[in-house]
Amino acid sequence: MEKFVVVDLETTGHAPSNGDKIIEVGIVVIQGRVITDQFQTMLDPGMPIPPFISQLTGIADEDVAGAPQFEDVAEEIAAFFEDSYVVAHNANFDLRFLNSALELAGLAPIKRPVLDTVELARIMLPTAPSYKLSVLSEHLSFEHDQPHRALSDTLVTAELLLSLLDDLSKLPYETVSHLLALEKALKSDLRSLLENRLEELAFEETDDALEVYRGLAIRKVPDTEASTSTVTQSFGEIADQLYRQDGLLSQGKKGYEPRKSQVEMSEQIYDVFQSDQHALLEAETGTGKSLAYLLPAVYSAVKSKSRIVISTHLTQLQAQLMDKEIPLLQRMLPFSFKTALLKGKQHYLSLSRFESELQQTANDNYDITLTKAILLVWLTMTETGDIDEVNLPSSGKRFFQHMSADAEDTQDPFSPWFSRSFYQRAKKAAWQADVIVTNHALLCSDMQEGFQLLPSYQRVIIDEAHHFEATAAKHFGLALDYVSIHHMLSHANAVYEKATDDLPNTQVEMLTWSSLYDQTKVEADDMFRYIHDFVLSQHKKKLGTNDIGRLQLRLDEVRESKQMLVIAEMSSRLLFGVRDCIHHLLQLVKMADKQGDKKVSDSLRNAVDQLQAIIDNIERMFLVFDDEEVKWIEVDMYGARNAVYLYSEPLDIGDLLLEHFFAEKKSVILTSATLTMKQSFEFIQKQLGLDEQTVTRRFDSPYSYQDQVQLLVPNDFPDVRGKDNYPFIYAVCEAVLSLASITDGRMLVLFTSYDMLKKAYGLLKELTEDQDYTLIAQGITSGSRDRLKKNFQSNKKAILFGTSSFWEGVDIPGDDLSCLVIVRLPFQPPDHPIYEAKAAKLKAAGKNAFMELALPNAVIRFKQGFGRLIRSSSDRGIVFVCDDRMMKTRYGSYFTASIPAVPTHYKSTGELLELAEGWL
């Protein structure tokens, strides 16, 4: 009978090598898949417990006073682990502490098979939102009354283990066999469990929900048919049934309250569709704009039997639409409709590529092995193959790029892989849908490709529309870097070598190819190193930096320099090498075609296309100049000497959008919470190239901002524009710390530059050294934006520092966030290449670049940041703006007039803190 001993420790710190000690032990014994014993004890560490640990665990010095020391109970603890698996959540941590303590007590360390439930949960629960024990317990509906207490954590870990073992016992033969081949590179000792499962499978039938093909177990996906639904009622009748006080939404959605602005927005969109117009619609926070545009979109698509596209910028909004809003409407509406989510090929797993990667394990590191294990289990669950469903390790995400549909070897409809291609299934579902949900990137790619990627459509709703211009500019521009070029060259080499192995009776000049490939890599390396050194040599001219600290150099400023002539010559040499590589690949294509080997031929053609993209982009970057395009280089000052990034964007995207998009579609509706400045759409209309016939309308928020928000601006801060920004940063940190004492943390601090964020974080770390605040900072604390947000919400007295992406799309409703600090007004740096080039063009036309460009962008960005605080009608809090330019400059009124009317106070910091304490 298998015995599992689950252990959890609470300790004074993170490392026994630093003298940290165990302060609590929890042990649970599982035999016969039931809990048979448990043990808990406090331990006297012989040292004070740090305040942070006391705050985290609730264990203080008085709680361990009089408790035994570890050596007093060492033998009793060690006895639990005889003839058992050792199980822990992050097993390396607990086992390291436990063995260190046992050795200090004169006992042998534990050397038993180990199961790490973090790793096992990653594999068996690939779509879980996080693998923290508290999140997993909530995800699986376990009771977890005392997080960060040893016995409570141990009991939850035991329950988690039993659930994971149950999941493992349902895996099919093929999946288990592949996991067994990967097992030796994992941290957990799974071999015996997997072998036992294989023995059980000898007496089980294959799950009817799964299909087995070429050794992969894949969930079956039922075929779908095109929508045939009809609707007989008028839009007004449907809207009334849905929105009225006692309507379908009130009955079907918990907590739903009818909102006048939501009804008006739905009616406006329906009218715009009917009249074949374009529209700009600003819907403030709380309007319920997702449902407001979904209803007329669905109704119009079914009624006219012509599909409608909905595009978003963030995947979070796509998930919200597909998982919440659309299913709600499907339950509520008196007619049926079909929707489909379609993303770019890079989002979907290629089964043929994954099959190939599973056979190659020689150079796999731990993260790649773990990623393969995760994907194997996920394939038995997913119907979409969309990698956004999966919570991959960071390097696993990079590895996935080799296995995405973007790298698929074949698009042959007669290939057996074609019918099982997740991307092809998604495309088919899109063709059969009434409403297609996609993203701005694919929408712009479709536009650029002459509308060949998405099924045909004439009406589209673009949500998060304040991002649409920038996304379109990127798609009409280019982005290239050394790593991607190196990857494409390496991919071409691997494809060439594999093709020579796969094609029988062919004579190829491998020596010539090898020499050519090596020389082309050298040319690329030399060119990018030269560019890197050239940009660094210009640093004395005070180059601009982006928000993560990269130096930026506009090419038109150095177009006539000697160095640019050298770069042009080096790029020409590189392109000669790439063209020769293409010539060799095409020779093999002819051989493959002659022998009828389409798989090899497709693989070679894919490599040719990638190399041709290198040629096109390098030529456009360094050998062709266009005054209507801005080009720039970014380099990491302290990175590798070839850490170079090349960019190009059109100066005026509006004309391109008008010609290639708005003129091609009957009705385009662009909506966002932040489209206007001082209630005017003039700026965004100009940027997008929309004419005066465009419908424009604002829909006010139903929230009572007057009662929910106080806007505080100090009048005694050092000048934000000073050359020495330390006094300003120090004042910011003091204010943050004082506000934190009033709000118990629960604070989001938004910066406009990563450099200032780092300085403030370091200073605040010193100021809070003896206090128990948890500081979480983008780019410093590890993890994605979502992970940082979840850590912030799960930690008491936390302060979250963000820049860039944290200004929008971060929703922290309720008591988790009660104070928002905006450090500086979010003006784009005046030395950013795009701003510099656009400003120069405006100045040449006799216009004011600050009023026409800098100010509108800053106001819209400010509105996005301001919107982070109030996310529901019950939210309440303070917005503290450290930059008093919004109060004492003539242009400051543009900021205050562009947000909801709220009580605004412009006083000394001390007076503002008193006001905040009294109000909260």
Secondary structure, DSSP 4 states (H G I P E B T S, - for coil): --EEEEEEEEESSS-GGGT--EEEEEEEEEETTEEEEEEEEE---SSPPPHHHHHHH---HHHHTTPPPHHHHHHHHHHHTTTSEEEETTHHHHHHHHHHHHHHTT-PPP-S-EEEHHHHHHHH-TT-S--SHHHHHHHTT---SSTT-HHHHHHHHHHHHHHHHHHHTT--HHHHHHHHHHGGGSSS--HHHHHHHHHHHTTSPPPTTEEEETTEEEE-------------S-HHHHHHHHHSTTSHHHHHSTT----HHHHHHHHHHHHHHHTT--EEEEE-TTS-HHHHHHHHHHHHHHHHT--EEEEESSHHHHHHIIIIIHHHHHHHSSS---EEE---GGGBB-HHHHHHHHT--TT--HHHHHHHHHHHHHTTT-SS-BGGGS---HHHHHHHGGGBGGG-S---TTSTTGGG-HHHHHHHHHHT-SEEEEEHHHHHHHHHTTS-SSPP-SEEEESSGGGHHHHHHHHSSEEEEHHHHHHHHHHHHHHHHHHHHHSTT----HHHHHHHHHHHHHHHHHHHHHHHHHHHHTGGGT-EE-TTS-EEEEGGGSTTSHHHHHHHHHHHHHHHHHHHHHHHHHHHHHHHHHHT-HHHHHHHHHHHHHHHHHHHHHIIIII---TTEEEEEEE-TTS-TT-EEEEEEES-HHHHHIIIIITT-SEEEEEES---BTTB-HHHHHHHT--TTSEEEEE--SS-HHHHEEEEEESSSPPTT-S--HHHHHHHHHHHHHHHHHHTS-EEEE-S-HHHHHHHHHHHHHHTTTS-PEEEETTTSSS-HHHHHHHHHHSTTEEEEE-GGGGSS----GGG--EEEE-S--PPPTT-HHHHHHHHHHHHTT--HIIIIIHHHHHHHHHHHHTTT--STT--EEEEE--THHHHSTTHHHHHTTS----EEEE-HHHHHHHHHHH-
